[in-house]
Amino acid sequence: MALVRLTPICLLTYLCCFGALTSSVLGAKARHFKWEVKYMYGAPDCLENVVMGINDQFPGPTIKARAGDTVVVHLTNKLHTEGVVIHWHGIRQLGTPWADGTASISQCAINPEETFVYRFKVDKAGTYFYHGHYGMQRSAGLYGLLIVDVEEGKKEPFQYDGEFNLLLSDWWHKGVHEQELDLSVKPMRWIGEPQSLLINGRGQYNCTLASAHNSNGSGLPGCKFRGTERCAPNILHVMPNKTYRLRVASTTALASLNLAIGNHKMLMVEADGNYLEPFWVNDFDIYSGETYSVLIRTDQNPTDNYWISVGVRGRQPATPQALAILHYQSTTASKLPTLAPPVTPRWNDYNHSKSFSNQIRALAGSPTPPVINHRRIFLLNTQNRIDGYTKWAINNVSLSLPPTPYLGAIKHGLRNAFDQKSPPDTFEKTYDITRPPSNPNSTYGNGVYMLKFNSYIDVILQNANALNANVSEIHPWHLHGHDFWVLGYGEGMFSTKDEGMFNLKNPPLRNTAVVFPYGWTALRFVADNPGVWAFHCHIEPHLHMGMGVVFAEGVHLVGNIPNEALSCGLTGKMLMNKTYH
Amino acid sequence: MALVRLTPICLLTYLCCFGALTSSVLGAKARHFKWEVKYMYGAPDCLENVVMGINDQFPGPTIKARAGDTVVVHLTNKLHTEGVVIHWHGIRQLGTPWADGTASISQCAINPEETFVYRFKVDKAGTYFYHGHYGMQRSAGLYGLLIVDVEEGKKEPFQYDGEFNLLLSDWWHKGVHEQELDLSVKPMRWIGEPQSLLINGRGQYNCTLASAHNSNGSGLPGCKFRGTERCAPNILHVMPNKTYRLRVASTTALASLNLAIGNHKMLMVEADGNYLEPFWVNDFDIYSGETYSVLIRTDQNPTDNYWISVGVRGRQPATPQALAILHYQSTTASKLPTLAPPVTPRWNDYNHSKSFSNQIRALAGSPTPPVINHRRIFLLNTQNRIDGYTKWAINNVSLSLPPTPYLGAIKHGLRNAFDQKSPPDTFEKTYDITRPPSNPNSTYGNGVYMLKFNSYIDVILQNANALNANVSEIHPWHLHGHDFWVLGYGEGMFSTKDEGMFNLKNPPLRNTAVVFPYGWTALRFVADNPGVWAFHCHIEPHLHMGMGVVFAEGVHLVGNIPNEALSCGLTGKMLMNKTYH
């Protein structure tokens, strides 16, 4: 097997072709991008397949910016019949809630051949990504990285000599339109486990790079690459005795992942755009919607190369590990590592996962949470049936998004646009989370949690048993428009006495937090960002099946929403016909 | 093989469930329908596949109305991310051009979860159908029949004892999103011949109903049906010695078809909603976009049944015949015909096709064309390459539809909505139609042929050689908003002297006319219907690749276009922001 030099850095520098810089005050810049979204043929895992690309690239171009910059993406929809939006995952959209890129919530989907301009400030350095947020277009491959460096002249609280990006995703051979249908029919047809895991859009199906090692017992034949294949592995070219930052983001549709590097410990330093109190790990879990930065020291035998392996956690895996190569430049890139790839921890070793999650602390000096809350919302996560259709529901309400985006509807007082009744703040405390729902009926709904502006909100995410006995799944919940503090994780049913366990001293700020099977997760945030914000399980099929809620706060303070974001549904009607109300 | 009674009449009567009648003056009624479009699993040719259905039916429900009625379809888009429209093929939309159901032309596509109300008069009895007119949604299965009977108390110019509908289509196993992509990539990947032909949405793949006969030499095994299968054959249950009307419509994506019935001659009496001077045939060709009514007399041996066979014409067939059964009720429906199915004429026996087309005459007393024209537009049909992409072009312009529908754009004078330069009325007369284009470059365009209101327009459709040597394809051209008179067909390059051949006495009125390979077809119509009207090859991939033009006439006379039809593109912008112009 010959491997050419295909580095993620290539992807990064390529991006600059699309970015034109405009100077601005204080060194901040407006960075303009002209993007076209369309389907294209790709070969994410060597098998040719339809992918959703941006400017003929899959994954989409990496955006590089500095904190304080304004990113301006002119997004043109070149799909034939589908709308499209792009969500800038982790960017809080302070002052620009209409640029959050969530269909039905922040804007109308962009129609074919039309252009929408996303203009927003990246106020905080960190590792972010972007992705489709309409139907299951993220699963179709509509994603890419958004890297925000510190302001010019400022420093990170750690040092490194070089950096690499690893965008993790999972891949199905079945197209997303059929996946959407499968999840929507009665009885539901589960999409199953992904065929492949991808690193920067590259995976290998039906062959393994590590055929010399039987560590994974896959029995797969070795991949035969010349190195020019679109699915040839990622190679991270490093110099010995340096420190490198790996920025890792997971935009998987389903899979919870674990990443490890042969012989190299990793120092966790950033999560979701917030600095961590550094701690060393041999491997770490990453759930869909999360990002991490880790530092590695290239202090191992420089005449060898090392595997970077990514495997599945939390679900009985049916997908081989994804592999990349850490290549010490003193050797040749085509030399395969001598050591076997690191073995992913057993999928259901949740103690391993919890131990990792519980180690995550904010870097000293980070903002600390208010010590009180003004409102506590309990959200019971259940799998349910509605008229025989399998759904996910929160407090027995399965989210069914309306055609009019909430942001415009609330701002303009269009009461017919969605259920005016607020969904419940809690659930029956006698609910037995250890068994399949005894009354598995829930309802569709699209009501909104109206949050008092600037109030302190607690959310207790409560996991439960799914429809099948002895099954409770992992759900990584992602909040738009905010970071939240993760106050704690617990087992079983949350009870008030668990408050004593809350970490109010140095809880990490995140935008995504996992809820473990049969457990709970406690979050706190300040409802200080005028807008309407999705809060949902980041597992694409779960969201598609209704697993989310909508928060709104201070919408009266939202500035002028561009008409382009309002041209559908009742806001469109209202604007076109001023007599409508 | 046991066959149960599955008659098209079932489909017809089922429809009534969705139709509520509202009385109106003069016996005319408003017929209301509430439809939801979504993807569903079907098995059009026994293989399970995704189809686009209406109210969980594929094909969509048959609309039955009487001339003078108003049809009101409340169409709700239940697709996840795609827009949708429905075109009422053959209905002229007198006074309601915004209800023509052509995305980019008469209206904005309906967004997911939104409802558009199609309200239009069916002014003329006849056999019509409806279908998607956005992307390739027709190919996905979005179609159904629209049958308009004569007004109550009025009579057809022929008599019959019963009637059956045969909606013909072709079917691919590859989904339309992938087909669209295949046609759009460089180099183009041709979608190939259909896997199956369908009669009322039913075909049989990889098996044949007529295994007892080797007439088609298919070598396919016999189909094993219990009769309840969704792909079990259509059976037309007839009584001996009666006259039946068969209404036949073709909504194929690609295939030109021929229909024949064992031992039964057919009397052609109607085409595209216009009466014909009756003539007998043993078989007839039907191109995509056409409808015919034929009368048959059940005067054959009543102890036998007879095959109805449908086969491919004009392209080297790779698709087996579709078969249905004419069942004499004196026998059992499960008795297969003794005689072999009629053999479809050789695919390239164009003389057979031309002879049929030339026999078609309007019934005596039908409207006759003006004897003069005010403007003659020559439209050269060529296959071209633009930047390496394979396209079809008319006078070297490949139609690329704009995001703002023309109807609203013209009515409101939005000059940026489309090319203001009119496309050419003719082409270089030295063009050699017998060879591949020597200069195969054409351009994209979206200009409009502005027709003087009430003027008499001639169109000469001129066929030519495609990109490959010795290939010239059949193109059935369909005009929206009008019927036209088919003045004649000819071979080679049209020349003025060919005018002498024009039939001005009793040319048939049609909305679709075929252009034969290397030939021309001459049409005349009166531009008397205020609106903007597509005129295009009805082969779905050809239209997708640019094979169409746009006519506009009397748009200043168009009444108030519903805002819902204008909420996209520049009309949407204009209506939402009155300062735009």
Interface residues (C-beta under 8 A of the other chain):
Chain A: Y39 M40 Y41 V50 H80 T81 E82 G83 V84 C108 A109 N111 P112 E113 E114 Y134 G135 M136 Q137 G175 H177 E178 E180 L181 S184 V185 L401 P402 P403 N563 E564 L566 S567 C568 G569 G572 K573 L575 M576 N577
Chain B: Y39 M40 Y41 V50 H80 T81 E82 G83 V84 C108 A109 N111 P112 E113 E114 Y134 G135 M136 Q137 G175 H177 E178 E180 L181 S184 V185 L401 P402 P403 N563 E564 L566 S567 C568 G569 G572 K573 L575 M576 N577
